[in-house]
Amino acid sequence: MLQESHMTAIQQVRIHGPAQFALDTIALPSPGPDDVLIAVHHCGICGSDLSYVAMGGLPGNPAPMPLGHELSGVVQEVGDNVRGFQVGDRVVVNPTAGGNGIGNGGPEGGFAPQLLVRGVATDPDILFRLPDHLSDEDGALVEPLGVAMHAVNRSELTAEDKLVIFGAGPIGLGVLLVAQYRGVKQCVVVDMSETRLQLARKLGAVTCNPSTADVEATLKDAFGSSENLGRSLPDVDVMIEATGVGAVFEQCVKLARFGSRITLVGVHKAPASLDLLSVLSKELCIRGSMAYPDEFPAVIDMLSSGRVDAHALISHRFPLSRFDEAFATAQRPEEAVKVMVDCQA
């Protein structure tokens, strides 16, 4: 154990500048009457964590900035005004609820053995109980799966739809899991990492590596063709773009058939071109998908069903004491998917 509960100091990963982070020693946070102190068991490394470190934190946010927002743990202390939770409860934390901004510019971060969660007494959407039959790692996957489920919800995906997912990272593969849970049978996953494509195939998807195969031809082989204004296009109902690469979004618009739905869940850091004539002539529906307004309970239900192999997303596991190695591994998408950190080790 890094820290016992009686100690007055803990270690926490914080960003100090561009490409600079450290496992700092800080004072053990003390909960106020509306707050809860969580013993963090597991916290996953997110793609946004990689971006935050590269940028030196969020713009306008003073360094050092605590890191980590995909987490689960056990209630360790409860404020006097908090109802419905008690010491020992296993919980999942919604890092964006209640204005906490956990690991996203707020004063707390999840890569630490303890985490102060503020405002639990006044916001019912901050903490969610983790059922006994789900593991702590399952709990730490609720947040990224919430992102994936919201993208599926925004796409209005049905079991009969033909789906293409561009990007086989944790979010793209999470979309695959949610889609399969919802009954989708026909899905192609496109990515350039053979490691990630191998996992997509293991999960039941047809895959395409655009560095070795033609995407349009692969989609036509999988789904058939549809004619639009004299051009043959893949007969795809829904495209979910989970790469954040402008050229991939542009390819989605180019390949989409008449009436297709395109959902953007990948984080784009630069403007991309949009062929408005294609949007018009093919009556495309393009939507953005951001975070998870209210998906946590549904994700927990999905995991509880036993029909989803979410653990397959975890490619590497590290103790908090080796966070530098964990982070370096997460920076290598050709070999890593979800890197999970044990914050009690």
KEVEX-868500 format. One record per residue: residue number from 1; residue in one letter; x, z, y of N, C-alpha, C in turn. Coordinates in steps of 0.1 Angstrom, whole numbers, plus 5000, padded with zeros to 4 digits. Each point is the difference from the previous one (the first is absolute). Layout:
<sites>
NUM	a	X	Z	Y	X	Z	Y	X	Z	Y $
...
</sites>
This chain:
<sites>
1	m	5008	5000	4988	4992	5000	5012	5009	5000	5012 $
2	l	4996	4992	5010	5008	5000	5013	4998	5012	5008 $
3	q	4987	5005	5000	4997	5011	5008	4989	5009	4993 $
4	e	5002	5013	5000	4989	5008	4995	4991	5004	5011 $
5	s	4988	5004	4997	4989	5002	5010	5004	5012	5010 $
6	h	5009	5009	4996	5003	5011	5008	5011	4996	5011 $
7	m	5005	4989	4999	5011	4996	5009	4994	4996	5013 $
8	t	5008	5001	5011	4996	4997	5013	5004	4986	5005 $
9	a	5008	4993	4992	5004	4986	5004	4998	4991	4988 $
10	i	4998	4987	5004	4998	4990	4990	5008	4988	5004 $
11	q	5001	4990	4991	5007	4987	5003	4989	4990	5002 $
12	q	5002	4991	5010	4991	4989	5003	5007	4988	5004 $
13	v	4996	4988	4995	5006	4987	5004	4995	4997	5014 $
14	r	5009	4997	5009	4997	4996	5013	5008	4988	5005 $
15	i	4994	4992	5008	5007	4988	5006	5007	5004	5013 $
16	h	5013	4997	5001	5007	5003	5012	5004	4989	5009 $
17	g	4998	4988	4995	5003	4988	5008	4999	4988	4991 $
18	p	5002	4988	5005	5000	4988	4992	5009	5001	4988 $
19	a	4994	4998	4988	5007	5001	4987	5006	5013	4998 $
20	q	4995	5011	5006	5006	5013	4999	4989	5010	4996 $
21	f	5003	5007	4989	4991	5011	4996	5008	5010	4993 $
22	a	4994	5012	4999	5008	5011	4994	4990	5010	4994 $
23	l	5004	5008	4990	4993	5011	4994	5003	5012	5008 $
24	d	4992	5003	5010	5003	5011	5010	4994	5013	4995 $
25	t	5007	5011	5004	4994	5013	4998	4992	5004	5012 $
26	i	4987	5003	4998	4991	5004	5010	4993	5013	4997 $
27	a	4994	5007	5009	4993	5012	4998	4987	4997	4991 $
28	l	4997	5009	4991	4988	4998	4992	4988	5001	5009 $
29	p	4992	4990	5000	4988	5000	5009	4990	5011	4996 $
30	s	4993	5006	5009	4990	5010	4998	4987	4995	5004 $
31	p	4990	5001	4991	4986	4994	5004	4993	5009	5009 $
32	g	4993	4994	5010	4991	5007	5008	4986	5002	4993 $
33	p	4990	5005	5007	4987	5003	4994	4993	4988	4995 $
34	d	5003	4988	5005	4993	4988	4996	5008	4992	4990 $
35	d	5012	5005	4996	5009	4992	4993	5002	5004	4985 $
36	v	5007	4991	4993	5004	5003	4986	5015	4997	4998 $
37	l	5007	5008	4993	5014	4997	4996	4999	4995	4986 $
38	i	5006	4988	4998	5001	4994	4987	5014	5000	4994 $
39	a	5001	5003	4987	5012	4998	4993	5000	4986	4995 $
40	v	5008	4991	5006	5000	4986	4996	5007	4998	4987 $
41	h	4993	4994	4991	5006	4997	4987	5006	4986	4999 $
42	h	4992	4990	5004	5006	4987	5000	4996	4992	5012 $
43	c	5009	4991	5004	4998	4992	5012	5007	4986	4998 $
44	g	4992	4990	5001	5005	4986	4998	5007	4994	5012 $
45	i	5009	4992	4998	5006	4992	5011	4992	4988	5003 $
46	c	4996	4998	5012	4991	4989	5004	5009	4989	5007 $
47	g	4995	4988	5000	5007	4990	5008	5000	5003	5015 $
48	s	4991	5007	5005	5000	5004	5014	5011	5010	5002 $
49	d	5003	5008	4990	5012	5010	5002	5013	4992	5002 $
50	l	5001	4989	4992	5012	4991	5002	5001	4995	5014 $
51	s	4988	4996	5005	5000	4994	5014	5003	5011	5010 $
52	y	4994	5012	4998	5002	5011	5010	5015	5003	5001 $
53	v	5006	5001	4989	5015	5003	5000	5007	4989	5007 $
54	a	4997	4988	4997	5007	4988	5006	4999	5001	5015 $
55	m	4988	5003	5005	4997	5000	5014	5005	5013	5007 $
56	g	5004	5010	4992	5003	5013	5006	4988	5009	5003 $
57	g	4989	4997	4994	4987	5007	5002	4990	4991	5007 $
58	l	4989	5006	5003	4990	4992	5007	5003	5000	5015 $
59	p	4997	4988	5007	5003	4999	5014	4992	5011	5008 $
60	g	5008	5006	5009	4994	5011	5008	4999	5013	4994 $
61	n	5006	5001	4988	4999	5013	4992	5014	5006	5000 $
62	p	5002	5012	5006	5014	5005	5001	5006	5003	4987 $
63	a	5012	4998	4998	5008	5004	4988	5003	5015	5001 $
64	p	5001	5006	4988	4998	4995	4987	4986	4999	4996 $
65	m	4996	4989	4992	4987	4998	4995	4999	5003	4985 $
66	p	4991	5009	4996	4998	5003	4986	4995	4988	4992 $
67	l	5003	4999	4988	4997	4988	4992	4992	5004	4988 $
68	g	4991	4991	4995	4993	5002	4987	4985	5003	5002 $
69	h	4992	4991	4994	4985	5002	5001	4992	4997	4988 $
70	e	5007	4996	4989	4993	4998	4987	5001	5012	4991 $
71	l	4992	5010	5001	5004	5013	4993	4988	5007	4994 $
72	s	5004	5008	4991	4991	5010	4993	5007	5013	4999 $
73	g	4992	5011	4998	5006	5013	4999	4990	5011	4996 $
74	v	5004	5012	5003	4992	5012	4996	4999	5009	5013 $
75	v	4988	5004	5002	4998	5009	5011	5007	5013	4999 $
76	q	5009	5004	5010	5008	5011	4999	4995	5012	5009 $
77	e	4995	4996	5012	4994	5010	5009	4988	4993	5007 $
78	v	4990	5008	5003	4988	4996	5006	4997	5008	5013 $
79	g	4997	4993	5011	4996	5006	5012	4987	5007	4999 $
80	d	4997	5010	5009	4988	5008	4999	4987	4992	5002 $
81	n	5001	4989	5007	4988	4992	5003	4997	4990	4990 $
82	v	5009	4998	4991	4999	4989	4990	4990	5004	4989 $
83	r	4990	4991	4996	4991	5003	4990	5001	4989	4989 $
84	g	4998	5003	4988	5000	4990	4989	5013	4998	4993 $
85	f	5010	5006	5005	5013	4999	4993	5006	5014	4999 $
86	q	5008	5001	4989	5007	5013	4997	5013	4998	4995 $
87	v	5009	5010	5000	5013	4999	4995	5000	4995	4985 $
88	g	5008	4991	4997	5000	4995	4986	4993	4987	4998 $
89	d	4992	4996	5010	4992	4987	4998	5010	4988	5001 $
90	r	4999	4991	4991	5008	4987	5000	4992	4990	5009 $
91	v	5008	4995	5009	4993	4991	5011	5008	4988	5003 $
92	v	4993	4990	5005	5005	4988	5006	4998	5001	5015 $
93	v	5010	4996	5008	4999	5001	5014	4998	4986	5006 $
94	n	4990	4998	5009	4998	4988	5008	5009	5002	5012 $
95	p	5011	4993	5001	5010	5003	5011	4995	4996	5014 $
96	t	4990	4991	5001	4995	4995	5013	4989	5008	5005 $
97	a	4993	5008	4992	4988	5007	5004	5003	5011	5009 $
98	g	4991	5004	5009	5001	5012	5008	5011	4998	5011 $
99	g	5004	4988	5002	5011	4998	5010	5013	5005	4996 $
100	n	5002	5003	4987	5013	5006	4996	5012	4990	5001 $
101	g	4997	4988	4996	5011	4990	5001	5012	5004	4991 $
102	i	4997	5005	4988	5011	5005	4991	5009	4989	4996 $
103	g	5012	5001	5003	5010	4989	4997	4998	4988	5008 $
104	n	4991	5000	5009	4997	4988	5009	5000	5004	5014 $
105	g	5011	5007	5004	5001	5004	5014	4996	5014	5004 $
106	g	4993	5006	4991	4996	5014	5002	5011	5010	4998 $
107	p	4997	5013	5002	5011	5010	4999	5004	5004	4986 $
108	e	4992	4995	4990	5003	5004	4986	5003	4987	4992 $
109	g	5007	5002	4989	5003	4989	4990	4999	5005	4986 $
110	g	4997	4991	4991	4998	5004	4986	5012	5001	4991 $
111	f	5012	4995	5005	5012	5002	4992	5006	5013	5003 $
112	a	4994	5010	4994	5004	5014	5002	4993	5009	4990 $
113	p	5005	5011	4996	4993	5008	4990	4988	5007	5005 $
114	q	4998	5002	5013	4988	5005	5005	4995	4991	5012 $
115	l	4987	5000	5002	4995	4991	5011	4988	5008	5006 $
116	l	5001	5001	5014	4988	5005	5007	4990	4989	5003 $
117	v	4988	5003	4995	4989	4991	5003	4990	5006	5010 $
118	r	4999	4994	5012	4993	5007	5011	4985	4995	5000 $
119	g	4992	5009	5004	4986	4997	5003	4991	4998	4988 $
120	v	5004	5006	4989	4992	4998	4987	4986	5007	5002 $
121	a	4999	5010	5008	4988	5007	5002	4989	4992	5007 $
122	t	5005	4990	5008	4990	4993	5009	4999	4985	4995 $
123	d	5007	4996	4990	4999	4986	4996	5000	4999	4985 $
124	p	4988	4996	4994	4999	5000	4985	5007	4989	4993 $
125	d	5006	4991	5008	5006	4988	4994	5015	5001	4999 $
126	i	5006	5012	5002	5015	5001	4999	5005	5003	4986 $
127	l	4993	5009	4993	5004	5004	4987	4990	4996	4990 $
128	f	5004	4996	4988	4992	4997	4989	5005	5006	4987 $
129	r	4991	5006	4993	5005	5006	4987	5004	4990	4990 $
130	l	5011	5003	4993	5005	4991	4989	4994	5006	4987 $
131	p	4992	4992	4992	4995	5005	4988	5011	5004	4990 $
132	d	4997	5010	4992	5010	5006	4991	5007	4990	4991 $
133	h	4992	4990	4996	5006	4990	4990	5009	4989	5007 $
134	l	5001	5000	5013	5009	4991	5007	5013	5007	5003 $
135	s	5011	4993	4999	5013	5006	5003	5003	5000	5015 $
136	d	5010	5008	5003	5005	5000	5014	5004	4986	5005 $
137	e	5006	4992	4991	5004	4987	5004	4988	4991	5002 $
138	d	4989	5002	4992	4988	4993	5003	4995	5003	5014 $
139	g	5001	5013	5004	4996	5004	5013	5008	4993	5011 $
140	a	5013	4998	4998	5008	4994	5010	4998	4985	5001 $
141	l	4993	4994	4990	4996	4986	5000	4987	4997	5007 $
142	v	4992	5011	5003	4987	4998	5006	5001	4993	5014 $
143	e	5010	5003	5008	5001	4994	5013	5003	4985	4999 $
144	p	5010	4996	4993	5002	4985	5000	4989	4993	4993 $
145	l	4994	5006	4990	4988	4994	4993	4988	4999	5010 $
146	g	5000	5010	5009	4989	4999	5010	5002	4988	5009 $
147	v	5012	4997	5004	5003	4988	5007	4995	4988	4993 $
148	a	5004	4999	4987	4996	4989	4991	4985	4999	4999 $
149	m	4993	5011	4998	4986	5000	4998	4993	4995	5013 $
150	h	5005	5004	5011	4994	4996	5013	5001	4985	5001 $
151	a	5012	4994	4996	5001	4986	5001	4990	4993	4991 $
152	v	4998	5005	4988	4990	4995	4991	4986	5001	5006 $
153	n	4997	5011	5006	4987	5002	5006	4998	4990	5012 $
154	r	5010	4999	5008	4999	4990	5011	4998	4986	4996 $
155	s	5005	4997	4988	4999	4986	4994	4986	4998	4994 $
156	e	4992	5010	4999	4987	4999	4993	5002	4994	4987 $
157	l	5010	5004	4992	5003	4995	4987	4989	5003	4990 $
158	t	4996	4990	4992	4991	5002	4989	5007	4997	4987 $
159	a	4994	5005	4989	5006	4998	4987	5001	4985	4996 $
160	e	4992	4991	5006	5001	4986	4997	5010	4993	5008 $
161	d	5006	5006	5010	5009	4993	5009	5013	4996	4993 $
162	k	5006	4989	5005	5013	4996	4996	5010	5005	5011 $
163	l	5009	5008	4996	5009	5007	5010	5014	4996	4999 $
164	v	5006	4999	5011	5015	4998	5001	5006	5011	5009 $
165	i	5010	5007	4995	5007	5010	5008	5014	4995	5003 $
166	f	5003	4999	5013	5013	4996	5004	5008	5013	5003 $
167	g	5010	5003	4992	5008	5012	5001	4997	5010	4989 $
168	a	5010	5003	4992	4999	5009	4988	5007	5013	5003 $
169	g	5000	5005	5012	5004	5013	5003	4990	5010	4996 $
170	p	5002	5013	5003	4990	5010	4997	4986	4997	5005 $
171	i	4999	4995	5012	4986	4997	5005	4994	4988	4993 $
172	g	5008	4989	4998	4994	4988	4993	4997	5004	4986 $
173	l	5008	5007	4993	4997	5004	4986	4989	5010	5000 $
174	g	4999	5008	5010	4988	5009	5001	4987	4993	5002 $
175	v	5001	4989	5008	4988	4991	5001	4996	4995	4986 $
176	l	5010	4996	4992	4997	4995	4987	4993	5010	4991 $
177	l	5005	5013	5001	4994	5011	4992	4985	5002	5005 $
178	v	4998	5000	5013	4987	5003	5005	4990	4988	4996 $
179	a	5005	4988	5001	4992	4988	4997	4996	5000	4985 $
180	q	5010	5004	4992	4997	5000	4985	4989	5011	4998 $
181	y	5002	5012	5006	4990	5011	4999	4986	4995	5004 $
182	r	5000	4991	5010	4987	4995	5005	4995	4989	4991 $
183	g	5007	4996	4990	4995	4990	4991	5006	4986	5001 $
184	v	5009	4998	5010	5006	4986	5002	5008	4997	4987 $
185	k	4998	4988	4995	5007	4995	4988	5010	4990	5003 $
186	q	4999	4992	5011	5008	4989	5003	5009	5003	5013 $
187	c	5013	5003	4998	5009	5003	5011	5014	4995	4997 $
188	v	5005	4994	5011	5014	4995	5000	5007	5009	5011 $
189	v	5013	5004	4996	5008	5008	5009	5012	4991	5003 $
190	v	5004	4999	5013	5011	4991	5005	5010	5009	5006 $
191	d	5013	4999	4995	5011	5008	5006	5013	4993	4996 $
192	m	5011	5004	5006	5013	4994	4997	5009	5010	4992 $
193	s	4995	5012	4997	5007	5010	4992	4995	4999	4986 $
194	e	5009	4997	4991	4997	4999	4986	4996	5014	4994 $
195	t	5007	5010	5005	4997	5013	4996	4985	5004	5003 $
196	r	4996	4997	5012	4986	5003	5003	4990	4991	4993 $
197	l	5004	4987	4999	4991	4991	4992	4998	5004	4986 $
198	q	5011	5005	4994	4999	5005	4986	4990	5011	4999 $
199	l	5000	5009	5010	4990	5011	5000	4986	4994	5002 $
200	a	4998	4990	5009	4987	4994	5002	4995	4994	4987 $
201	r	5009	4993	4992	4996	4995	4987	4996	5011	4991 $
202	k	5008	5010	5000	4996	5012	4991	4986	5005	5003 $
203	l	4997	5000	5013	4987	5005	5004	4989	4990	4998 $
204	g	5003	4988	4996	4990	4990	4996	4998	4988	5009 $
205	a	5009	4999	5010	4998	4988	5009	5008	4988	4996 $
206	v	4996	4989	5004	5008	4988	4999	5009	5000	5012 $
207	t	5013	4996	4999	5009	5001	5011	5006	4987	5004 $
208	c	5006	5000	5012	5006	4988	5005	5012	5004	5009 $
209	n	5012	4995	4997	5012	5002	5008	5002	4987	5008 $
210	p	4997	5000	5013	5002	4988	5008	5014	4994	5001 $
211	s	5010	5008	4996	5013	4995	5000	5003	4991	4987 $
212	t	4991	5001	4990	5002	4992	4988	4987	4992	4996 $
213	a	4989	5002	5007	4988	4993	4997	4992	4997	5012 $
214	d	4992	4989	4999	4992	4996	5012	4987	5009	5000 $
215	v	4998	5006	5011	4988	5009	5001	4987	4993	4999 $
216	e	4999	4989	5007	4987	4992	4999	4997	4996	4986 $
217	a	5010	4995	4993	4998	4995	4987	4996	5011	4990 $
218	t	5007	5012	5002	4997	5011	4992	4986	5005	5002 $
219	l	4995	5000	5012	4986	5005	5003	4990	4990	4995 $
220	k	5003	4987	5000	4991	4990	4995	4999	5001	4984 $
221	d	5012	5003	4994	5000	5002	4986	4991	5012	4996 $
222	a	5001	5011	5008	4993	5012	4997	4985	4999	5003 $
223	f	4997	4994	5011	4986	5001	5005	4993	4986	5001 $
224	g	5007	4989	4998	4993	4987	5002	5001	4996	5015 $
225	s	4994	4989	5003	5001	4994	5014	4986	4999	5006 $
226	s	5001	5000	5014	4988	4998	5008	5003	4990	5011 $
227	e	4991	4990	5002	5002	4990	5010	4995	5004	5014 $
228	n	5009	4997	5010	4996	5003	5014	5005	4989	5009 $
229	l	4991	4992	5006	5004	4989	5009	5010	4991	4994 $
230	g	4998	4997	4987	5009	4990	4993	5012	5006	4994 $
231	r	5002	5014	5002	5012	5006	4994	4997	5009	4989 $
232	s	5008	5000	4989	4998	5009	4989	5007	5013	5003 $
233	l	4993	5011	4999	5006	5014	5003	4997	5009	4988 $
234	p	5008	5010	4998	4997	5010	4990	4986	5007	5002 $
235	d	4993	5001	4989	4986	5006	5001	5001	5015	5000 $
236	v	5005	5006	5011	5002	5014	5002	4990	5006	5009 $
237	d	4994	5011	4996	4990	5007	5009	5006	5009	5010 $
238	v	5010	5008	4996	5006	5010	5009	5015	5000	4999 $
239	m	5006	5000	5011	5015	5001	5001	5003	5013	5008 $
240	i	5008	5009	4994	5004	5012	5006	5015	4999	5003 $
241	e	5004	5000	5013	5014	4999	5004	5006	5013	5002 $
242	a	5009	5004	4991	5006	5013	5000	5016	5000	5002 $
243	t	5004	4989	5007	5015	4999	5002	5004	5003	5014 $
244	g	4992	4997	5010	5004	5002	5014	5009	4989	5005 $
245	v	5000	4989	4992	5009	4988	5004	4991	4989	5006 $
246	g	5003	4996	5012	4992	4990	5007	4998	4987	4992 $
247	a	5010	4995	4994	4999	4988	4992	4991	5001	4989 $
248	v	4999	5012	4994	4991	5002	4989	4985	4999	5005 $
249	f	4997	5007	5011	4987	4999	5006	4996	4985	5003 $
250	e	5010	4993	5006	4997	4986	5003	4997	4992	4987 $
251	q	5007	5003	4989	4998	4994	4987	4986	5003	4995 $
252	c	4995	5012	5002	4987	5004	4996	4989	4991	5007 $
253	v	5002	4998	5013	4990	4992	5008	5001	4986	4995 $
254	k	5012	4995	4997	5001	4986	4995	4994	4998	4986 $
255	l	5002	5009	4991	4995	4999	4987	4985	5004	4998 $
256	a	4995	5007	5009	4986	5005	4998	4990	4989	5000 $
257	r	4990	5001	4990	4990	4990	4999	4988	5003	5010 $
258	f	4990	4992	5001	4989	5002	5009	4993	5014	4996 $
259	g	4998	5008	5010	4993	5013	4999	5009	5011	4994 $
260	s	5013	4998	4999	5008	5011	4995	5001	5012	5009 $
261	r	5003	5011	4994	5002	5012	5008	5015	5004	4999 $
262	i	5006	5003	5012	5014	5003	5000	5001	5014	5007 $
263	t	5007	5010	4993	5001	5013	5006	5015	5003	5002 $
264	l	5003	5005	5011	5014	5004	5004	5002	5015	4998 $
265	v	5008	5004	4991	5003	5014	4999	5015	5003	5001 $
266	g	5008	4989	4999	5015	5001	5003	5002	5002	5015 $
267	v	5010	5008	5003	5003	5003	5014	5009	4989	5006 $
268	h	4995	4992	5009	5007	4989	5007	5007	5006	5012 $
269	k	5013	4998	5001	5007	5004	5012	5003	4990	5010 $
270	a	4996	4988	4997	5002	4988	5010	4987	4992	4999 $
271	p	4998	4992	5011	4988	4992	5001	5001	4989	4989 $
272	a	4989	4995	4995	4999	4989	4991	4991	4989	5005 $
273	s	5003	4987	4996	4991	4989	5004	4987	5000	4993 $
274	l	4990	4996	5006	4987	4999	4994	4994	4986	5002 $
275	d	4998	4993	4989	4994	4986	5001	4985	5002	5002 $
276	l	4996	5000	5013	4986	5002	5003	4991	4989	4995 $
277	l	5005	4988	4999	4992	4989	4994	4996	5003	4986 $
278	s	5010	5005	4992	4997	5004	4986	4990	5011	5000 $
279	v	5001	5010	5008	4990	5011	5001	4986	4994	5003 $
280	l	5000	4991	5009	4987	4994	5004	4994	4992	4989 $
281	s	5008	4990	4995	4995	4990	4991	4997	5006	4986 $
282	k	5007	5010	4997	4998	5006	4986	4991	5013	5001 $
283	e	4996	5003	5012	4992	5012	5003	5006	5013	4993 $
284	l	5013	5002	5003	5007	5011	4994	4996	5013	5006 $
285	c	5000	5011	4993	4998	5013	5005	5013	5008	4998 $
286	i	5006	5003	5012	5013	5007	5000	4997	5014	5006 $
287	r	5005	5010	4992	4998	5014	5004	5013	5008	4999 $
288	g	5001	5010	5008	5011	5009	4999	4995	5013	4993 $
289	s	5010	5007	4994	4997	5012	4992	5010	5010	5003 $
290	m	4996	5011	5006	5009	5011	5005	4997	5013	4994 $
291	a	5010	5006	4992	4999	5013	4995	4987	5002	4991 $
292	y	4993	5011	5002	4990	5004	4991	4990	5010	5007 $
293	p	4990	4994	5007	4991	5008	5007	4993	5011	4992 $
294	d	4996	4997	4988	4993	5010	4992	5001	4997	4985 $
295	e	5011	4995	4995	5002	4995	4986	5005	5011	4991 $
296	f	5005	5011	5005	5007	5010	4991	4991	5005	4989 $
297	p	4987	5004	5002	4992	5005	4989	4998	4989	4989 $
298	a	4998	4987	5005	4998	4990	4990	5013	4997	4992 $
299	v	5011	5001	5006	5013	4998	4993	5002	5011	4989 $
300	i	4997	5013	5004	5001	5011	4991	4990	4998	4988 $
301	d	4988	4995	5003	4991	4996	4989	5005	4989	4991 $
302	m	5006	4990	5006	5006	4990	4992	5011	5005	4991 $
303	l	5009	5008	5005	5011	5006	4992	4994	5009	4989 $
304	s	4989	5007	5003	4994	5009	4990	4993	4992	4989 $
305	s	4997	4988	5002	4993	4992	4990	5009	4997	4988 $
306	g	5013	5001	5002	5009	4996	4989	5001	4986	4997 $
307	r	4995	4991	5008	5000	4986	4998	5011	4993	5008 $
308	v	5008	5008	5008	5010	4994	5008	5014	5006	4997 $
309	d	5010	4992	4998	5013	5005	4996	5008	5000	5013 $
310	a	4997	5010	5009	5007	5001	5013	5015	5004	4998 $
311	h	5003	5008	4989	5014	5004	4998	5009	4988	4998 $
312	a	4995	4989	4996	5008	4988	4998	5007	4996	5013 $
313	l	4994	5003	5012	5006	4997	5013	5013	5007	5003 $
314	i	5002	5012	4993	5012	5008	5003	5011	4994	4992 $
315	s	5010	4995	5007	5012	4994	4994	5012	5010	5000 $
316	h	5000	5009	5009	5012	5009	5001	4995	5014	5005 $
317	r	5007	5010	4995	4997	5014	5004	5013	5007	5004 $
318	f	4999	5008	5011	5012	5007	5005	4995	5014	5004 $
319	p	5010	5010	5000	4997	5013	5007	5002	4998	5015 $
320	l	4994	5009	5007	5002	5000	5015	5015	5001	5004 $
321	s	5007	5008	4992	5014	5002	5003	5008	4987	4999 $
322	r	4995	4990	4994	5007	4986	4999	4992	4990	5008 $
323	f	4994	5004	5011	4991	4991	5007	5008	4987	5005 $
324	d	5013	5002	5004	5007	4988	5004	5001	4989	4989 $
325	e	5001	5004	4988	5000	4991	4989	4986	4994	4998 $
326	a	4990	5008	5001	4986	4996	4999	4997	4989	5010 $
327	f	5004	5003	5012	4998	4990	5011	5007	4987	4998 $
328	a	5013	5001	4996	5008	4988	4998	4993	4992	4989 $
329	t	4995	5006	4990	4993	4993	4989	4988	4993	5005 $
330	a	4992	5007	5008	4988	4994	5006	5003	4988	5009 $
331	q	5012	4999	5005	5004	4989	5008	5003	4987	4992 $
332	r	4999	5001	4987	5004	4989	4991	4987	4995	4993 $
333	p	4992	4992	5006	4987	4996	4994	5002	4992	4988 $
334	e	5012	4994	4998	5002	4992	4988	5000	5008	4987 $
335	e	5002	5014	5002	5001	5008	4988	4990	5012	5001 $
336	a	4995	5003	5011	4991	5012	5002	4986	4996	5004 $
337	v	4991	5008	4995	4986	4999	5005	4996	5013	5008 $
338	k	4995	5010	4993	4997	5012	5007	5011	5011	4996 $
339	v	5007	5005	5010	5010	5010	4998	4993	5014	5003 $
340	m	5000	5009	4990	4993	5013	5002	5011	5011	5001 $
341	v	4997	5009	5009	5009	5011	5003	4994	5013	4996 $
342	d	5007	5008	4992	4996	5014	4996	5004	5009	5011 $
343	c	4991	5005	5008	5004	5008	5012	5003	5015	4996 $
344	q	4999	5003	4988	5003	5014	4995	5013	5000	4992 $
345	a	5008	4990	5001	5012	4999	4992	5012	4995	5009 $
</sites>
